[in-house]
């Protein structure tokens, strides 16, 4: 549910405003109303720029740590590094400066290393020799020139004319030298290209390259050392958030009487209202509680049970509800859990999800625990639905001998298809009732009559037509009563859909709504058949890999059959598990965001409740 908020205006003299904000921050319950765009203030733009810079730095360091994870039993202190200034790990500016310096040095060393590798590659075709020997030969009147040419264009006559010697043929090219005396003309070889070699040997290049690589590794390790000491980033992030909210709170206040009186508007959860009033009264701070106007952008704070809280990320990922509608979390949670279990379709896969989520939940931070608790619920639903579908790691439980006494309780594919469609119809009708209650909550009972009439009419027509089809005979009086309710619903749909307007406008709107609702109801309901299809596919693929394992290992000796069979099962079920989990998440999300939210007329667009509070890490 959405927590009730109270709105206040605080009146403070300008000289006392700074102290007042400090008091609000210590209370940690006031969400400042945004009357102005904070980006208009230079100080706030500067803070946001620094926050963006910090986010980029954190991303860069995170990428480095992913590339070079710590080895087993290794701590950040074990990473070799250069000597840093004493305050590097305590002062953010020094820390950032050292990172920047390391980046520059790493970039320069990488450039030098690239040049050395390029020179070494050029010399690799000619072998390892001392370039000074070439100079000595030239001093004696012997000129040695280096050439390269396409192998098919190499001319044997060059060996007679210029004493050409082939050094190496690599790929499509031939590398050779010509040897001439100073009295002979410089060779002019058609199609050949003269090569100007570095004035160093491969040996010296390799020595220098190894030295540069060692320097580069030390610099990279030094940056990695700093990356693993990222507590300073958390403190800086908290400082910037603290600065932002204080500057923003100062900017959002209205200034009256030549800027001598500051008026700040804010919202407080009703549950914390009394404590806030008591604290401000002790300080002698003047405040006025104001009425919240319909349509106002009131901050949203969700309050659900433990079960509901696990599914809040699904709502936040789409959009928080606005203050004037219902929190969809408790409404979508049971359906989403059920849909995930049906799409998974295998009790074994659900058990894996449940176990992994339970294990990792004990090892992660508070921010990640909610997601893992969500997967605990989803894994449990998969175990239940997979067992009812009669599949465990691709094994058909109906065919297991010791389960023969309960095989009648397993659901067939026909049962699952009908259940999928029935669940779809139930969720859509439920969504339409939610939409009707929303209209009643926002606009009154009279405006909501047509909204209530639509799902009610569908249900009662279903009873009148469906029950006799199931050989259930209705008493005549009951049948007439049901048709009477349907008639009232038709009247509401066609003549009460727009209270206050003339009958022809209502009739026209009713006809248009009838077309849209009928076509939408059919199409939306059919979307739910994928629940059956995805679950069935996962179970069949699991069985295929089991059969493949039996076929391949049937003629093998036991010592070979076991490892080969385990390899096939691990690969097959691993692949099927990944595909099934993706489908089991994507399709329920689609059904929630498209079918349910559309039929419940969910608006969203809520602003998260973010009180001004102390954020700097101690």
C-alpha positions as CSV (number, residue, x, y, z in Angstrom):
1,X,0.0,0.0,0.0
2,X,1.0,3.7,-0.4
3,X,1.7,5.4,2.9
4,X,-0.4,8.4,3.7
5,X,1.6,11.7,3.5
6,X,1.0,15.0,5.3
7,X,2.0,18.3,3.7
8,X,3.6,21.1,5.7
9,X,4.9,24.6,5.1
10,X,7.8,25.7,7.4
11,X,8.4,29.4,8.1
12,X,11.9,30.4,9.1
13,X,13.8,33.6,9.3
14,X,16.7,33.7,6.8
15,X,19.5,33.9,9.4
16,X,18.2,30.8,11.1
17,X,17.5,28.8,7.8
18,X,20.8,27.0,7.8
19,X,20.3,25.7,11.4
20,X,16.7,24.8,10.4
21,X,17.9,22.6,7.5
22,X,20.4,20.9,9.8
23,X,17.5,20.1,12.1
24,X,15.4,18.7,9.3
25,X,18.4,16.6,8.2
26,X,18.7,15.2,11.7
27,X,15.0,14.2,11.8
28,X,15.4,12.5,8.4
29,X,11.6,12.4,7.6
30,X,10.9,15.6,5.5
31,X,10.7,15.2,1.7
32,X,11.2,18.6,0.2
33,X,8.7,19.6,-2.4
34,X,10.3,20.4,-5.7
35,X,8.8,23.8,-6.8
36,X,11.8,24.8,-8.9
37,X,14.2,23.0,-11.3
38,X,17.4,22.4,-9.3
39,X,19.4,22.3,-12.5
40,X,18.9,26.1,-12.7
41,X,21.4,26.6,-9.9
42,X,25.1,26.6,-10.8
43,X,26.1,25.0,-7.4
44,X,23.7,22.1,-7.9
45,X,24.8,21.6,-11.5
46,X,28.4,21.4,-10.3
47,X,27.5,18.8,-7.7
48,X,25.7,16.7,-10.3
49,X,28.7,16.9,-12.6
50,X,30.9,15.7,-9.7
51,X,28.4,12.9,-9.0
52,X,28.5,11.9,-12.7
53,X,32.4,11.9,-12.6
54,X,32.3,9.7,-9.4
55,X,29.9,7.3,-11.1
56,X,32.2,7.0,-14.1
57,X,35.2,6.4,-11.9
58,X,33.4,3.8,-9.9
59,X,32.3,2.1,-13.2
60,X,35.9,2.1,-14.5
61,X,37.4,0.7,-11.3
62,X,34.6,-1.9,-11.1
63,X,35.5,-3.0,-14.7
64,X,39.2,-3.3,-13.6
65,X,38.3,-5.5,-10.6
66,X,36.1,-7.7,-12.8
67,X,39.1,-8.2,-15.2
68,X,41.6,-8.9,-12.3
69,X,39.7,-10.6,-9.5
70,X,41.5,-11.4,-6.3
71,X,42.9,-14.8,-6.0
72,X,41.9,-17.3,-3.3
73,X,43.0,-16.1,0.1
74,X,44.4,-12.9,-1.4
75,X,43.5,-9.5,0.2
76,X,43.7,-6.1,-1.3
77,X,46.8,-5.5,0.9
78,X,48.6,-8.3,-0.9
79,X,48.4,-6.5,-4.3
80,X,51.9,-5.0,-5.2
81,X,51.7,-1.2,-5.7
82,X,53.8,1.9,-5.8
83,X,54.2,4.2,-2.9
84,X,51.3,6.6,-2.6
85,X,51.0,9.8,-0.6
86,X,49.9,9.2,3.0
87,X,46.4,10.6,2.6
88,X,45.6,8.8,-0.6
89,X,43.1,6.5,1.0
90,X,41.5,9.2,3.2
91,X,41.3,12.2,1.0
92,X,39.1,11.8,-2.1
93,X,40.9,14.6,-4.1
94,X,44.3,12.9,-3.6
95,X,42.7,9.5,-4.4
96,X,41.2,10.8,-7.6
97,X,44.5,12.6,-8.5
98,X,46.5,9.3,-8.0
99,X,44.0,7.4,-10.2
100,X,44.3,10.1,-12.9
101,X,48.1,10.0,-12.7
102,X,48.1,6.2,-13.0
103,X,45.8,6.4,-16.0
104,X,48.2,8.8,-17.7
105,X,51.3,6.7,-16.9
106,X,49.5,3.5,-18.0
107,X,48.4,5.1,-21.2
108,X,52.0,6.3,-21.9
109,X,53.5,2.9,-21.1
110,X,50.9,1.2,-23.3
111,X,51.9,3.4,-26.1
112,X,55.6,2.7,-25.7
113,X,54.9,-1.0,-25.4
114,X,52.9,-0.9,-28.6
115,X,55.8,0.8,-30.4
116,X,58.3,-1.7,-29.1
117,X,56.1,-4.6,-30.2
118,X,55.7,-3.1,-33.6
119,X,59.5,-2.7,-34.0
120,X,60.0,-6.2,-32.8
121,X,57.6,-7.5,-35.3
122,X,59.3,-5.6,-38.1
123,X,62.7,-7.1,-37.1
124,X,61.3,-10.6,-36.6
125,X,61.4,-11.3,-40.4
126,X,65.2,-10.5,-40.5
127,X,66.4,-12.4,-37.4
128,X,68.3,-11.2,-34.4
129,X,71.4,-9.3,-35.4
130,X,73.4,-6.3,-34.3
131,X,72.6,-3.3,-36.4
132,X,76.1,-1.8,-35.9
133,X,77.4,-4.6,-38.2
134,X,75.5,-3.0,-41.1
135,X,77.2,0.3,-40.3
136,X,80.6,-1.4,-40.2
137,X,80.0,-3.0,-43.5
138,X,79.0,0.3,-45.0
139,X,82.2,1.8,-43.7
140,X,84.2,-0.9,-45.5
141,X,82.3,-0.1,-48.7
142,X,79.8,-2.8,-48.6
143,X,76.1,-1.7,-48.8
144,X,73.4,-4.0,-47.5
145,X,69.9,-3.0,-48.4
146,X,66.7,-4.7,-47.1
147,X,63.7,-5.4,-49.3
148,X,60.3,-7.0,-49.3
149,X,58.3,-8.1,-52.4
150,X,55.3,-10.3,-53.2
151,X,56.7,-13.8,-53.5
152,X,55.4,-14.3,-57.0
153,X,57.2,-11.1,-58.2
154,X,60.6,-12.1,-56.8
155,X,63.2,-12.1,-59.6
156,X,66.0,-14.7,-59.6
157,X,68.1,-12.3,-61.7
158,X,68.5,-10.1,-58.7
159,X,70.7,-12.7,-57.1
160,X,73.2,-12.4,-60.1
161,X,72.9,-8.6,-60.5
162,X,72.8,-7.5,-56.8
163,X,73.9,-10.6,-54.9
164,X,70.3,-10.9,-53.4
165,X,69.9,-13.3,-50.5
166,X,66.4,-14.4,-49.4
167,X,66.2,-14.1,-45.6
168,X,62.6,-15.5,-45.1
169,X,59.4,-16.1,-47.0
170,X,56.3,-15.4,-44.8
171,X,52.8,-15.6,-46.1
172,X,52.7,-14.0,-49.6
173,X,55.8,-11.9,-49.1
174,X,59.5,-12.6,-49.5
175,X,62.1,-10.7,-47.4
176,X,65.6,-10.4,-48.9
177,X,68.7,-8.3,-48.9
178,X,71.0,-7.0,-51.7
179,X,74.7,-6.7,-51.2
180,X,76.6,-4.1,-53.4
181,X,79.8,-2.2,-53.3
182,X,80.0,1.5,-53.1
183,X,81.2,1.6,-56.7
184,X,78.1,-0.1,-57.9
185,X,74.8,1.8,-58.5
186,X,72.0,1.6,-55.9
187,X,69.7,-1.3,-56.8
188,X,66.4,-0.3,-58.5
189,X,64.2,-3.3,-58.1
190,X,60.8,-3.4,-59.9
191,X,57.8,-4.2,-57.6
192,X,60.1,-4.5,-54.5
193,X,59.8,-2.1,-51.6
194,X,62.9,-1.0,-49.6
195,X,62.6,-1.5,-45.8
196,X,64.0,0.9,-43.3
197,X,64.8,-1.1,-40.2
198,X,65.0,0.1,-36.6
199,X,68.6,0.8,-35.4
200,X,68.3,-1.7,-32.6
201,X,68.4,-5.5,-32.3
202,X,65.6,-7.8,-31.4
203,X,67.4,-8.7,-28.2
204,X,67.6,-5.2,-27.0
205,X,64.0,-4.5,-27.9
206,X,62.9,-7.6,-26.0
207,X,64.8,-6.5,-22.9
208,X,63.2,-3.1,-23.0
209,X,59.7,-4.6,-23.8
210,X,60.0,-6.8,-20.7
211,X,61.0,-3.9,-18.6
212,X,58.0,-1.8,-19.9
213,X,55.6,-4.7,-19.3
214,X,56.8,-5.0,-15.7
215,X,56.3,-1.3,-15.2
216,X,52.9,-1.5,-16.8
217,X,51.9,-4.4,-14.6
218,X,53.0,-2.6,-11.4
219,X,51.0,0.5,-12.5
220,X,47.9,-1.6,-13.2
221,X,48.3,-3.5,-9.9
222,X,48.6,-0.1,-8.2
223,X,45.4,1.1,-9.7
224,X,43.8,-2.3,-8.8
225,X,45.0,-1.7,-5.2
226,X,43.2,1.6,-5.1
227,X,40.1,0.1,-6.7
228,X,39.8,-2.4,-3.9
229,X,40.0,0.4,-1.4
230,X,36.8,2.0,-2.7
231,X,35.3,2.9,0.8
232,X,36.5,6.4,0.0
233,X,34.2,6.4,-3.0
234,X,31.2,5.6,-0.7
235,X,32.1,8.4,1.6
236,X,32.5,10.9,-1.3
237,X,29.2,9.7,-2.8
238,X,27.5,10.3,0.5
239,X,29.1,13.8,0.9
240,X,27.9,14.8,-2.6
241,X,24.4,13.5,-1.9
242,X,24.4,15.4,1.3
243,X,25.6,18.6,-0.4
244,X,23.0,18.2,-3.2
245,X,20.1,17.8,-0.9
246,X,21.1,20.7,1.3
247,X,21.7,23.0,-1.6
248,X,18.4,21.9,-3.2
249,X,16.5,22.4,0.0
250,X,17.9,25.9,0.3
251,X,17.0,26.6,-3.3
252,X,13.4,25.3,-3.1
253,X,12.4,27.7,-0.4
254,X,10.3,30.7,-1.3
255,X,11.7,34.0,-0.1
256,X,9.3,36.6,1.3
257,X,9.6,40.1,2.7
258,X,12.9,41.0,0.9
259,X,14.3,37.5,1.5
260,X,14.0,37.8,5.2
261,X,11.4,35.0,5.6
262,X,12.0,31.5,4.1
263,X,9.0,29.3,3.3
264,X,9.8,25.6,2.6
265,X,7.1,23.0,1.7
266,X,7.6,19.3,2.4
267,X,5.9,16.0,3.0
268,X,6.0,13.7,6.0
269,X,4.7,10.1,6.3
270,X,1.6,10.3,8.6
271,X,3.1,7.6,10.8
272,X,6.0,9.9,11.7
273,X,4.0,13.1,11.8
274,X,3.6,13.3,15.6
275,X,7.3,12.8,16.3
276,X,8.2,15.4,13.7
277,X,5.8,18.0,15.2
278,X,7.1,17.4,18.7
279,X,10.8,17.8,17.6
280,X,10.1,21.0,15.7
281,X,7.9,22.5,18.5
282,X,10.8,22.0,20.9
283,X,13.0,24.1,18.6
284,X,10.3,26.8,18.3
285,X,10.0,26.3,14.5
286,X,6.8,27.6,12.9
287,X,4.9,25.2,10.6
288,X,1.5,24.9,9.0
289,X,-0.1,21.7,7.9
290,X,-1.7,22.2,4.4
291,X,-4.2,20.2,2.4
292,X,-2.9,18.1,-0.4
293,X,-4.6,19.1,-3.7
294,X,-5.8,16.3,-6.0
295,X,-3.2,15.6,-8.7
296,X,-0.3,17.0,-6.7
297,X,3.0,15.2,-7.1
298,X,3.1,13.6,-3.7
299,X,6.2,11.4,-2.9
300,X,5.5,7.7,-2.8
301,X,6.6,5.4,0.0
302,X,5.4,1.8,-0.2
303,X,4.5,-0.2,2.8
304,X,3.8,-3.9,2.2
305,X,4.1,-7.2,4.1
306,X,7.3,-9.2,3.8
307,X,5.7,-11.1,0.9
308,X,4.7,-7.9,-0.9
309,X,8.0,-6.2,-0.3
310,X,9.8,-9.0,-2.3
311,X,7.8,-8.0,-5.4
312,X,8.3,-4.2,-5.1
313,X,11.3,-4.2,-7.4
314,X,8.9,-5.3,-10.2
315,X,6.8,-2.2,-9.7
316,X,9.8,0.2,-9.3
317,X,11.4,-1.2,-12.4
318,X,8.3,-0.1,-14.4
319,X,7.2,3.0,-12.4
320,X,6.0,3.8,-8.9
321,X,2.3,4.5,-8.6
322,X,1.2,8.1,-8.2
323,X,-0.4,9.1,-4.9
324,X,-3.9,9.0,-6.3
325,X,-4.1,5.4,-7.3
326,X,-3.5,2.0,-5.6
327,X,-0.2,0.3,-5.0
328,X,-0.3,-2.6,-7.5
329,X,2.4,-4.7,-5.6
330,X,0.0,-6.9,-3.5
331,X,-2.2,-7.4,-6.6
332,X,0.5,-8.5,-9.0
333,X,2.6,-10.6,-6.5
334,X,0.4,-13.8,-6.4
335,X,-0.2,-13.8,-10.1
336,X,3.5,-13.2,-11.0
337,X,4.6,-15.9,-8.7
338,X,2.1,-18.3,-10.2
339,X,3.0,-17.4,-13.7
340,X,6.7,-17.9,-13.1
341,X,6.0,-21.3,-11.7
342,X,3.9,-22.3,-14.7
343,X,6.5,-21.0,-17.2
344,X,9.3,-22.8,-15.3
345,X,7.3,-26.0,-15.5
346,X,9.9,-28.2,-13.7
347,X,10.1,-28.8,-10.0
348,X,13.9,-29.6,-10.2
349,X,14.7,-26.2,-11.8
350,X,12.6,-24.5,-9.2
351,X,14.5,-26.3,-6.4
352,X,17.8,-25.1,-7.9
353,X,16.5,-21.5,-7.9
354,X,15.2,-21.8,-4.3
355,X,18.5,-23.3,-3.0
356,X,20.8,-20.8,-4.8
357,X,18.7,-17.8,-3.7
358,X,18.7,-19.1,-0.1
359,X,22.5,-19.6,-0.1
360,X,23.4,-16.2,-1.8
361,X,20.9,-14.3,0.4
362,X,23.2,-14.9,3.4
363,X,26.3,-13.5,1.6
364,X,25.1,-10.3,-0.1
365,X,24.4,-6.8,1.1
366,X,21.0,-5.5,2.2
367,X,20.3,-3.9,-1.2
368,X,20.5,-7.3,-3.0
369,X,18.6,-9.4,-0.4
370,X,15.2,-8.2,-1.6
371,X,15.9,-9.6,-5.1
372,X,17.1,-12.9,-3.7
373,X,14.0,-13.1,-1.5
374,X,11.9,-12.5,-4.6
375,X,13.6,-15.5,-6.2
376,X,13.0,-17.6,-3.1
377,X,9.3,-17.1,-3.6
378,X,9.6,-17.7,-7.4
379,X,11.7,-20.9,-6.8
380,X,9.1,-22.2,-4.3
381,X,6.3,-21.5,-6.8
382,X,8.3,-23.4,-9.5
383,X,8.7,-26.4,-7.2
384,X,4.9,-26.6,-6.5
385,X,3.8,-26.0,-10.1
386,X,6.5,-28.2,-11.5
387,X,5.4,-31.0,-9.2
388,X,1.7,-30.5,-10.2
389,X,2.8,-30.6,-13.9
390,X,4.6,-33.9,-13.1
391,X,8.2,-32.9,-14.2
392,X,11.4,-33.1,-12.2
393,X,14.6,-32.4,-14.2
394,X,12.8,-33.6,-17.3
395,X,11.6,-36.8,-15.6
396,X,7.9,-37.5,-16.0
397,X,6.7,-38.2,-12.5
398,X,3.6,-39.9,-13.9
399,X,5.9,-42.8,-15.0
400,X,7.7,-43.1,-11.7
401,X,6.4,-46.4,-10.1
402,X,6.3,-45.2,-6.4
403,X,4.2,-42.2,-7.4
404,X,1.6,-44.2,-9.2
405,X,-0.9,-43.8,-6.3
406,X,-1.1,-40.0,-6.8
407,X,-0.7,-39.9,-10.6
408,X,-4.3,-38.8,-11.0
409,X,-3.4,-35.5,-9.2
410,X,-0.8,-34.5,-11.8
411,X,-2.0,-32.0,-14.4
412,X,-2.1,-33.0,-18.1
413,X,-1.2,-30.7,-20.9
414,X,-4.8,-30.1,-21.6
415,X,-5.4,-29.1,-18.0
416,X,-2.5,-26.7,-18.1
417,X,-3.8,-25.0,-21.2
418,X,-7.2,-24.5,-19.7
419,X,-5.7,-23.3,-16.5
420,X,-3.5,-20.8,-18.4
421,X,-6.5,-19.3,-20.2
422,X,-8.6,-19.3,-17.0
423,X,-5.9,-17.5,-15.0
424,X,-5.6,-15.0,-17.8
425,X,-9.3,-14.2,-17.7
426,X,-9.3,-14.0,-13.9
427,X,-6.4,-11.6,-13.8
428,X,-7.9,-9.4,-16.5
429,X,-11.3,-9.2,-14.8
430,X,-9.5,-8.6,-11.5
431,X,-7.6,-5.8,-13.2
432,X,-10.8,-4.2,-14.5
433,X,-12.3,-4.3,-10.9
434,X,-9.1,-2.6,-9.7
435,X,-9.6,0.0,-12.4
436,X,-13.2,0.5,-11.3
437,X,-12.3,1.0,-7.7
438,X,-9.7,3.5,-8.8
439,X,-12.3,5.5,-10.7
440,X,-14.6,5.3,-7.6
441,X,-11.7,6.5,-5.4
442,X,-10.8,9.4,-7.7
443,X,-14.2,10.5,-9.1
444,X,-17.0,9.0,-7.0
445,X,-19.4,6.1,-7.2
446,X,-21.5,7.4,-10.0
447,X,-18.6,7.8,-12.4
448,X,-17.4,4.2,-11.7
449,X,-20.7,2.4,-12.4
450,X,-19.8,1.6,-16.1
451,X,-16.4,0.5,-15.0
452,X,-17.9,-2.0,-12.5
453,X,-20.5,-3.1,-15.0
454,X,-18.0,-4.5,-17.6
455,X,-16.3,-7.2,-15.5
456,X,-19.6,-8.0,-13.7
457,X,-21.4,-8.5,-17.0
458,X,-18.7,-10.8,-18.3
459,X,-18.8,-12.9,-15.2
460,X,-22.6,-13.2,-15.1
461,X,-22.8,-14.1,-18.9
462,X,-20.2,-16.7,-18.2
463,X,-22.3,-18.2,-15.4
464,X,-25.5,-18.2,-17.5
465,X,-23.9,-19.7,-20.6
466,X,-21.1,-21.7,-19.0
467,X,-22.8,-23.6,-16.2
468,X,-25.4,-25.3,-18.5
469,X,-22.5,-26.2,-20.9
470,X,-21.0,-28.1,-17.9
471,X,-24.4,-29.9,-17.4
472,X,-25.3,-27.8,-14.4
473,X,-28.9,-26.8,-14.6
474,X,-29.9,-23.5,-13.1
475,X,-33.3,-22.9,-11.5
476,X,-35.4,-20.7,-13.7
477,X,-35.7,-17.9,-11.1
478,X,-31.9,-17.9,-10.8
479,X,-31.4,-17.8,-14.5
480,X,-33.8,-14.8,-14.8
481,X,-31.9,-13.1,-11.9
482,X,-28.6,-13.5,-13.6
483,X,-30.0,-12.2,-16.9
484,X,-31.5,-9.3,-15.0
485,X,-28.1,-8.4,-13.6
486,X,-26.6,-8.6,-17.1
487,X,-29.3,-6.2,-18.3
488,X,-28.5,-3.7,-15.5
489,X,-24.8,-3.9,-16.5
490,X,-25.7,-3.3,-20.2
491,X,-27.7,-0.3,-19.2
492,X,-24.8,1.1,-17.1
493,X,-22.3,0.5,-19.9
494,X,-24.4,2.3,-22.5
495,X,-26.1,5.1,-20.6
496,X,-24.0,5.7,-17.4
497,X,-20.5,5.8,-18.8
498,X,-20.3,9.6,-18.9
499,X,-22.3,11.1,-16.0
500,X,-23.7,14.5,-16.8
501,X,-23.6,14.2,-20.6
502,X,-26.6,13.6,-22.9
503,X,-27.9,10.1,-23.8
504,X,-26.5,10.1,-27.3
505,X,-22.9,10.8,-26.1
506,X,-23.3,8.0,-23.6
507,X,-24.6,5.6,-26.2
508,X,-21.8,6.4,-28.7
509,X,-19.2,6.0,-26.1
510,X,-20.8,2.8,-24.9
511,X,-20.7,1.3,-28.4
512,X,-17.0,2.3,-28.8
513,X,-16.1,0.9,-25.4
514,X,-17.9,-2.3,-26.3
515,X,-15.8,-2.8,-29.4
516,X,-12.6,-2.0,-27.6
517,X,-13.3,-4.2,-24.6
518,X,-14.6,-7.2,-26.6
519,X,-11.6,-7.3,-28.9
520,X,-9.1,-6.4,-26.1
521,X,-10.5,-9.0,-23.8
522,X,-10.1,-11.8,-26.4
523,X,-6.6,-10.8,-27.4
524,X,-5.4,-10.3,-23.9
525,X,-6.8,-13.6,-22.6
526,X,-5.1,-15.5,-25.5
527,X,-1.7,-14.0,-24.5
528,X,-1.8,-16.2,-21.4
529,X,-1.7,-19.4,-23.4
530,X,2.1,-18.8,-23.6
531,X,2.2,-19.8,-19.9
532,X,1.3,-23.3,-20.9
533,X,3.5,-23.3,-24.1
534,X,6.7,-22.1,-22.3
535,X,6.2,-24.5,-19.4
536,X,5.5,-27.4,-21.7
537,X,8.6,-26.6,-23.9
538,X,10.9,-26.6,-20.9
539,X,9.7,-29.9,-19.6
540,X,10.0,-31.5,-23.1
541,X,13.5,-30.3,-23.6
542,X,14.6,-31.6,-20.3
543,X,13.1,-35.0,-21.2
544,X,14.9,-34.9,-24.6
545,X,18.3,-34.5,-22.9
546,X,17.5,-37.3,-20.5
547,X,16.6,-39.6,-23.5
548,X,19.7,-38.4,-25.4
549,X,21.9,-39.4,-22.4
550,X,20.3,-42.9,-22.3
551,X,20.8,-43.4,-26.0
552,X,24.4,-42.3,-26.2
553,X,25.6,-44.2,-23.1
554,X,23.5,-47.4,-23.7
555,X,26.4,-49.3,-25.3
556,X,29.2,-47.8,-23.3
557,X,31.0,-49.5,-20.4
558,X,30.0,-48.2,-17.0
559,X,33.3,-46.4,-16.5
560,X,32.8,-44.3,-19.6
561,X,29.0,-44.1,-19.5
562,X,28.9,-42.2,-16.1
563,X,31.2,-39.3,-17.1
564,X,29.8,-39.0,-20.6
565,X,26.2,-39.1,-19.3
566,X,27.0,-36.5,-16.6
567,X,28.5,-34.2,-19.2
568,X,25.5,-34.4,-21.5
569,X,23.1,-33.9,-18.6
570,X,25.1,-31.0,-17.2
571,X,25.3,-29.2,-20.6
572,X,21.7,-30.0,-21.6
573,X,20.0,-29.2,-18.4
574,X,22.2,-26.2,-17.9
575,X,21.2,-24.8,-21.3
576,X,17.6,-25.6,-20.7
577,X,17.7,-24.1,-17.3
578,X,19.0,-20.8,-18.5
579,X,16.5,-20.6,-21.4
580,X,13.7,-21.5,-19.1
581,X,14.6,-18.9,-16.5
582,X,14.8,-16.2,-19.1
583,X,11.4,-17.1,-20.5
584,X,9.9,-17.5,-17.0
585,X,10.9,-14.0,-16.1
586,X,10.3,-12.2,-19.4
587,X,6.7,-13.5,-20.1
588,X,5.2,-12.9,-16.6
589,X,6.8,-9.4,-16.7
590,X,5.1,-8.8,-20.1
591,X,1.8,-10.0,-18.8
592,X,2.1,-7.7,-15.8
593,X,3.3,-4.6,-17.6
594,X,1.1,-4.9,-20.7
595,X,-2.1,-6.9,-19.9
596,X,-2.6,-6.2,-16.2
597,X,-1.4,-2.6,-16.1
598,X,-3.3,-1.8,-19.2
599,X,-6.6,-3.3,-18.0
600,X,-6.2,-1.8,-14.5
601,X,-5.6,1.6,-16.1
602,X,-2.3,1.9,-14.1
603,X,-0.8,5.4,-14.5
604,X,2.4,5.3,-12.5
605,X,4.8,8.2,-12.6
606,X,5.2,8.5,-8.9
607,X,8.2,10.3,-7.3
608,X,10.1,8.2,-4.7
609,X,10.0,9.4,-1.2
610,X,13.5,10.8,-0.5
611,X,13.7,12.7,2.8
612,X,16.5,15.1,3.6
613,X,18.7,13.1,5.9
614,X,22.3,12.6,7.1
615,X,24.0,10.6,4.3
616,X,27.7,11.0,5.1
617,X,29.3,7.7,6.2
618,X,30.7,7.7,9.7
